[in-house]
């Protein structure tokens, strides 16, 4: 064993410093990517466009647009179902895009708590 009690390459040195620099660079890239993703808007619709929603990259509902034809006081349940379907589709798009973009940086590694 080497002087420090670690086999060569295990106790630090150039390899460890290089790995730390790479990890820091990746972290900076990921933070930038997350900011860019949060600035995006995702649109989804249901009922053939009767209900349209916009979801932010922060996965928050920011807008709902309803067609007058879908607003039927005798069928509130249908309107509720269409809103839920549109919002869930928008959230799915936002999540899927985030996973794809961040996955490019991590090389497909699944890092817990990242997504």
Secondary structure, 3 states (H helix, E strand, C coil): CCCCCCCCCCCCHHHHHHHHHHHHHHHHHHHHHHHHHHCCEEEEEECCCCEEEEEECCCCEEEEEECHHHCCCCCHHHHHHHHHHHHHHHHHHHHHHHHHHHHHHHCCCCCCCCC
